[in-house]
Amino acid sequence: MNLILFGPPAAGKGTQAKRLVDTRGMIQLSTGDMLRAAIASGSELGQRVAGIMQRGELVSDEIVVELIESRLPEAEAAGGAIFDGFPRTLAQAQALDVMLQRRGSKIDKVIRLKVDDEALMHRVAGRFAESGRPDDNPDSFKVRLAAYNAQTAPLLPYYEDQDKLVEVDGMGTIEVVAAGVDRALDGR
């Protein structure tokens, strides 16, 4: 099963993805993790990515798609992938569909963790006060949240038209959200 997890920063995607890796043996394909690993490896691709990111530019769809494609055999061997942070644009979603189709596969489910933006702001402000993580700075978070909402909006109807989109209330406890994700995956 191939799954896309959608949700803004701090919505709990990483927590749910880790749980699915542990309970269902799926492979999490996080583009952020993959970009950092490519840079750390010192590979030719990593060197290209490092230069792009050092200049403050966005990594192209072509490079991100290349990274994802390189990990598909591992995901297929495990019985499925959890796409986290990908796709972010309609072009990436279409490229993913083509890539999977060439491999005789497809996206089976798209789970959107539906959360309240204001509640997320409070959650992040609390986390920032406790941990001081720079990416949890409330001002930075507002920018990240706005970017997510702007980029992801066109993808929701794309997957809804394919009858793959399932919304799960992401405002409950980890366990309650996990139960909603499991119901969505199991068709209950």
KEGUZA-534685 format. One record per residue: residue in one letter; y, z, x of N, C-alpha, C, CB in turn. Coordinates in steps of 0.02 Angstrom, whole numbers. Glycine has a CB too. Layout:
BEGIN
NODE  lumlo  n_north    n_up  n_east  ca_north   ca_up  ca_east  c_north    c_up  c_east  cb_north   cb_up  cb_east
NODE      A        Y       Z       X         Y       Z        X        Y       Z       X         Y       Z        X
...
END
This chain:
BEGIN
NODE  lumlo  n_north    n_up  n_east  ca_north   ca_up  ca_east  c_north    c_up  c_east  cb_north   cb_up  cb_east
NODE      M      -59       0      42         0       0        0       62       0      45         0      61      -48
NODE      N      108     -43      29       172     -45       64      226     -19      17       189    -117       87
NODE      L      266      27      43       314      64        4      381      64      38       290     136       -8
NODE      I      433      56      -2       502      64       23      529     128      -8       547       2        6
NODE      L      558     171      34       592     231       10      667     220      15       571     294       50
NODE      F      700     222     -42       772     216      -44      802     283     -62       795     161      -95
NODE      G      859     296     -34       896     357      -50      949     365       3       849     419      -53
NODE      P     1004     395     -16      1059     405       32     1039     455      86      1122     429       -4
NODE      P     1080     460     138      1067     511      189     1062     579     156      1123     510      243
NODE      A     1017     621     180      1006     689      156      971     693      89      1072     725      152
NODE      A      945     637      64       911     638       -1      839     662       4       912     568      -31
NODE      G      812     666      65       743     690       73      693     635      89       722     725       12
NODE      K      717     575     106       671     519      122      625     537     180       710     456      138
NODE      G      654     565     233       614     582      292      561     634     277       659     607      347
NODE      T      579     683     237       532     735      218      474     705     178       567     790      176
NODE      Q      491     662     130       438     632       89      396     582     129       469     596       28
NODE      A      428     545     174       390     498      216      341     535     260       439     455      259
NODE      K      363     590     290       318     629      333      259     655     293       357     687      367
NODE      R      273     678     233       218     703      191      168     648     175       247     732      125
NODE      L      193     588     161       148     532      145      108     510     207       188     472      118
NODE      V      138     515     265       102     500      327       45     551     334       150     503      390
NODE      D       60     614     322        10     667      330      -45     664     276        43     735      327
NODE      T      -26     651     214       -75     654      159     -110     589     144       -41     678       97
NODE      R      -77     532     159      -107     468      142     -121     423     202       -62     431       95
NODE      G     -103     447     261      -118     410      322      -76     346     331      -189     391      321
NODE      M      -22     340     295        21     281      301       62     286     366        67     274      239
NODE      I       89     230     386       132     227      446      204     223     422       113     166      492
NODE      Q      247     266     450       318     264      434      352     216     482       350     335      437
NODE      L      386     167     454       424     119      495      498     134     483       406      45      476
NODE      S      525     175     527       596     195      524      634     152     574       606     271      538
NODE      T      680     111     550       716      67      596      756     106     647       762      20      557
NODE      G      785     162     628       823     203      675      778     227     732       855     263      640
NODE      D      719     253     714       672     277      765      649     218     809       611     310      732
NODE      M      637     161     778       613     103      815      666      78     864       592      47      767
NODE      L      729      78     844       783      56      888      789     103     948       850      52      850
NODE      R      786     168     934       790     217      989      730     210    1036       794     288      961
NODE      A      671     198    1009       611     190     1051      615     126    1093       548     188     1007
NODE      A      642      72    1064       649      10     1101      696      20    1161       675     -47     1055
NODE      I      750      56    1149       798      69     1203      764     112    1257       862     105     1176
NODE      A      730     164    1236       697     210     1284      643     175    1325       666     269     1247
NODE      S      611     124    1296       557      89     1331      582      47    1389       519      45     1282
NODE      G      645      27    1386       672     -15     1438      651     -88    1432       652      11     1505
NODE      S      619    -105    1377       596    -174     1367      655    -222    1361       552    -179     1303
NODE      E      640    -286    1363       692    -336     1356      728    -328    1289       663    -408     1362
NODE      L      690    -317    1237       720    -306     1171      762    -242    1172       666    -301     1117
NODE      G      736    -189    1203       773    -127     1208      839    -134    1245       731     -75     1243
NODE      Q      839    -174    1297       901    -186     1334      951    -224    1292       886    -225     1399
NODE      R      928    -273    1253       973    -310     1208     1003    -262    1156       936    -368     1172
NODE      V      960    -221    1126       982    -174     1074     1032    -124    1103       921    -137     1044
NODE      A     1017     -98    1163      1061     -48     1194     1131     -77    1203      1033     -25     1261
NODE      G     1135    -139    1227      1200    -170     1237     1239    -178    1172      1192    -238     1269
NODE      I     1204    -198    1120      1236    -207     1054     1262    -140    1029      1185    -236     1003
NODE      M     1220     -89    1033      1240     -23     1007     1295       9    1049      1179      23     1004
NODE      Q     1293      -2    1115      1346      26     1158     1414      -4    1142      1329      14     1231
NODE      R     1414     -66    1119      1477     -99     1100     1499     -78    1029      1470    -175     1104
NODE      G     1458     -38     996      1475     -16      929     1462     -67     875      1546       5      927
NODE      E     1423    -118     892      1408    -172      844     1344    -155     806      1400    -240      880
NODE      L     1336    -187     749      1275    -178      710     1220    -223     739      1287    -194      635
NODE      V     1160    -197     741      1103    -236      764     1089    -289     710      1040    -191      777
NODE      S     1079    -351     732      1072    -407      685     1008    -400     643      1071    -473      723
NODE      D     1010    -432     585       951    -435      542      892    -463     581       964    -478      479
NODE      E      904    -514     622       851    -546      661      814    -496     705       880    -603      703
NODE      I      852    -454     740       821    -405      785      784    -352     746       874    -372      830
NODE      V      814    -328     692       781    -276      652      716    -303     622       829    -251      596
NODE      V      718    -365     598       658    -396      570      605    -403     624       675    -466      538
NODE      E      625    -422     685       579    -428      741      545    -361     756       616    -454      804
NODE      L      584    -307     755       556    -240      766      504    -223     713       611    -188      768
NODE      I      522    -234     650       477    -219      595      412    -260     602       511    -234      527
NODE      E      420    -324     615       362    -368      619      314    -347     675       384    -441      631
NODE      S      343    -321     730       300    -299      786      256    -240     768       344    -282      845
NODE      R      275    -201     717       237    -141      697      191    -153     638       285     -85      681
NODE      L      194    -212     607       153    -224      547       78    -219     560       169    -292      519
NODE      P       52    -245     616       -21    -238      626      -45    -165     625       -40    -270      692
NODE      E       -6    -121     655       -22     -49      655      -22     -22     583        28     -10      698
NODE      A       28     -41     545        32     -18      475      -25     -45     433        99     -39      444
NODE      E      -43    -108     444       -98    -138      407     -164    -103     422      -105    -213      423
NODE      A     -174     -86     485      -236     -51      505     -240      18     473      -239     -44      582
NODE      A     -182      48     460      -181     115      429     -183     111     353      -118     153      450
NODE      G     -179      52     325      -182      45      252     -115      43     218      -222     100      224
NODE      G      -61      40     257         4      33      225       62      61     265         3      66      159
NODE      A      121      40     245       182      59      280      231      90     231       214      -2      314
NODE      I      269     137     258       326     166      223      387     139     259       324     246      220
NODE      F      425      97     226       486      69      256      543     117     241       501      -3      228
NODE      D      573     143     294       625     193      289      686     168     328       601     263      317
NODE      G      740     154     293       800     126      326      798      50     329       806     155      395
NODE      F      749      21     298       741     -51      296      704     -68     232       701     -77      359
NODE      P      726    -119     197       784    -161      209      849    -127     187       776    -228      173
NODE      R      903    -147     219       970    -122      201     1012    -175     166      1006     -97      263
NODE      T      993    -237     175      1031    -292      145      983    -338     108      1070    -332      200
NODE      L     1012    -379      65       972    -427       27      937    -475      74      1016    -465      -24
NODE      A      971    -497     127       940    -543      175      879    -510     208       991    -564      229
NODE      Q      884    -446     224       827    -411      254      770    -404     204       849    -341      279
NODE      A      786    -391     141       734    -385       89      697    -451      81       765    -364       22
NODE      Q      734    -506      81       703    -572       74      661    -588     135       756    -626       63
NODE      A      685    -571     195       647    -583      256      583    -541     256       690    -566      319
NODE      L      587    -480     232       527    -437      228      476    -468     182       546    -367      205
NODE      D      498    -492     124       451    -523       77      416    -582     109       488    -545       14
NODE      V      453    -624     144       424    -684      176      375    -662     231       480    -729      206
NODE      M      396    -614     271       354    -589      326      288    -562     299       391    -535      366
NODE      L      291    -521     248       230    -492      219      187    -546     186       248    -437      169
NODE      Q      219    -592     152       182    -645      118      142    -686     168       231    -691       78
NODE      R      172    -701     226       137    -738      279       75    -700     302       184    -751      339
NODE      R       75    -635     294        19    -593      316      -28    -577     258        45    -529      348
NODE      G      -16    -607     200       -58    -595      142      -46    -527     110      -130    -601      160
NODE      S       16    -502     117        32    -436       93       97    -438      53        38    -386      151
NODE      K      119    -380      28       181    -376      -12      204    -304     -15       170    -405      -83
NODE      I      264    -295     -41       289    -228      -57      258    -210    -124       369    -226      -59
NODE      D      226    -152    -127       193    -131     -189      239     -89    -232       130     -92     -173
NODE      K      276     -44    -201       321       1     -238      385      12    -199       286      69     -253
NODE      V      438      21    -237       503      40     -209      523     103    -246       557     -18     -217
NODE      I      526     158    -209       543     222     -240      614     240    -220       493     277     -219
NODE      R      655     248    -270       724     269     -259      729     343    -275       774     227     -304
NODE      L      746     382    -224       759     452     -236      830     458    -263       750     495     -170
NODE      K      833     471    -327       898     473     -361      927     543    -354       891     454     -437
NODE      V      987     545    -324      1019     609     -310     1092     606    -332      1014     627     -235
NODE      D     1121     665    -340      1190     671     -359     1232     674    -295      1202     735     -403
NODE      D     1280     628    -288      1321     625     -227     1357     690    -213      1371     568     -232
NODE      E     1385     721    -264      1422     783     -254     1376     839    -230      1457     804     -320
NODE      A     1316     843    -259      1268     893     -237     1247     880    -165      1206     893     -283
NODE      L     1240     817    -146      1223     801      -76     1279     824     -30      1212     726      -68
NODE      M     1341     814     -50      1398     836       -9     1394     912       4      1465     818      -44
NODE      H     1377     950     -48      1371    1023      -40     1312    1039       7      1360    1057     -109
NODE      R     1256    1004      -1      1197    1015       40     1215    1002     114      1139     969       18
NODE      V     1248     947     127      1265     928      195     1317     975     225      1292     856      197
NODE      A     1365     996     185      1416    1043      210     1381    1108     231      1470    1057      156
NODE      G     1333    1131     192      1296    1191      209     1255    1182     272      1250    1211      152
NODE      R     1222    1125     278      1183    1110      338     1228    1107     400      1145    1044      330
NODE      F     1287    1077     391      1334    1071      448     1357    1140     470      1395    1027      428
NODE      A     1371    1184     421      1394    1252      438     1339    1290     476      1413    1290      374
NODE      E     1276    1277     458      1220    1311      491     1203    1282     559      1159    1309      447
NODE      S     1198    1215     562      1171    1184      623     1223    1149     666      1119    1134      604
NODE      G     1279    1129     636      1331    1095      673     1312    1024     694      1348    1134      734
NODE      R     1260     995     663      1239     927      680     1298     879     667      1177     905      639
NODE      P     1315     837     716      1373     793      708     1367     745     648      1383     752      771
NODE      D     1305     722     634      1297     675      578     1300     709     510      1232     637      585
NODE      D     1302     776     511      1310     813      448     1383     833     436      1267     875      449
NODE      N     1428     813     479      1499     826      469     1518     797     400      1544     796      527
NODE      P     1547     837     355      1562     813      288     1604     749     286      1597     866      249
NODE      D     1652     742     331      1694     681      332     1653     620     352      1754     689      380
NODE      S     1611     628     404      1568     573      425     1517     556     370      1531     591      490
NODE      F     1493     610     338      1442     599      286     1470     558     228      1416     666      261
NODE      K     1533     570     210      1564     531      156     1563     457     172      1637     555      144
NODE      V     1577     440     235      1577     370      257     1506     342     253      1606     363      329
NODE      R     1457     380     278      1387     358      276     1363     349     204      1342     408      313
NODE      L     1382     395     161      1361     391       91     1392     329      57      1381     455       53
NODE      A     1456     317      69      1489     258       40     1456     193      66      1564     258       57
NODE      A     1439     191     130      1407     132      159     1339     121     127      1401     138      235
NODE      Y     1301     175     119      1235     169       87     1241     141      16      1200     238       86
NODE      N     1287     171     -22      1295     149      -91     1317      76     -96      1347     193     -127
NODE      A     1360      54     -51      1383     -16      -51     1328     -64     -30      1444     -24       -5
NODE      Q     1289     -45      21      1238     -90       48     1177     -94       3      1218     -68      117
NODE      T     1159     -38     -27      1096     -34      -64     1102     -60    -135      1071      36      -64
NODE      A     1161     -57    -164      1170     -77     -234     1138    -145    -250      1243     -80     -250
NODE      P     1148    -197    -210      1117    -262     -227     1041    -263    -222      1145    -315     -182
NODE      L     1012    -216    -186       939    -215     -178      903    -188    -239       920    -175     -118
NODE      L      936    -143    -275       903    -112     -333      885    -164    -386       948     -59     -364
NODE      P      931    -208    -408       911    -258     -457      860    -308    -428       972    -296     -482
NODE      Y      863    -321    -363       815    -367     -331      744    -342    -341       831    -374     -255
NODE      Y      733    -277    -329       666    -249     -338      650    -233    -411       659    -187     -296
NODE      E      701    -218    -449       691    -206     -521      667    -270    -555       756    -181     -554
NODE      D      695    -327    -535       674    -391     -563      601    -407    -545       720    -447     -537
NODE      Q      576    -379    -491       506    -388     -471      461    -335    -501       501    -387     -394
NODE      D      489    -291    -542       453    -237     -574      420    -190    -523       400    -265     -621
NODE      K      455    -176    -468       429    -133     -416      467     -68    -409       429    -170     -350
NODE      L      526     -64    -439       570      -7     -430      551      51    -476       643     -27     -442
NODE      V      543     110    -446       529     171     -483      580     222    -459       455     196     -473
NODE      E      613     255    -506       661     307     -487      628     375    -494       725     303     -531
NODE      V      640     416    -443       614     485     -443      675     531    -434       561     496     -385
NODE      D      678     583    -475       732     631     -469      725     667    -402       731     683     -529
NODE      G      773     657    -359       771     686     -293      807     752    -287       800     638     -244
NODE      M      827     781    -343       867     843     -341      825     906    -347       918     842     -395
NODE      G      759     899    -356       717     958     -362      696     986    -295       655     942     -403
NODE      T      651    1033    -297       623    1060     -235      582    1006    -201       580    1124     -248
NODE      I      565    1017    -138       523     969     -102      458     956    -140       508     994      -30
NODE      E      428    1008    -167       365    1001     -202      372     961    -266       336    1070     -218
NODE      V      426     973    -304       438     937     -366      451     863    -352       498     968     -405
NODE      V      490     849    -301       503     779     -282      438     746    -259       558     775     -227
NODE      A      398     782    -220       334     756     -196      289     738    -254       299     807     -150
NODE      A      287     780    -305       245     766     -364      270     702    -399       246     826     -413
NODE      G      336     693    -403       364     632     -433      347     570    -393       440     638     -439
NODE      V      350     576    -327       332     520     -283      258     503    -291       347     537     -209
NODE      D      215     553    -293       144     541     -302      129     508    -369       105     607     -296
NODE      R      163     531    -422       153     499     -488      173     425    -485       194     535     -543
NODE      A      229     411    -452       252     342     -446      202     299    -408       320     339     -412
NODE      L      174     326    -354       127     288     -314       60     278    -349       115     323     -248
NODE      D       40     328    -387       -25     325     -420      -22     295    -490       -55     394     -424
NODE      G       38     273    -510        46     240     -575       38     286    -634        -2     184     -581
NODE      R       53     350    -624        46     398     -680      112     409    -713        17     465     -655
END
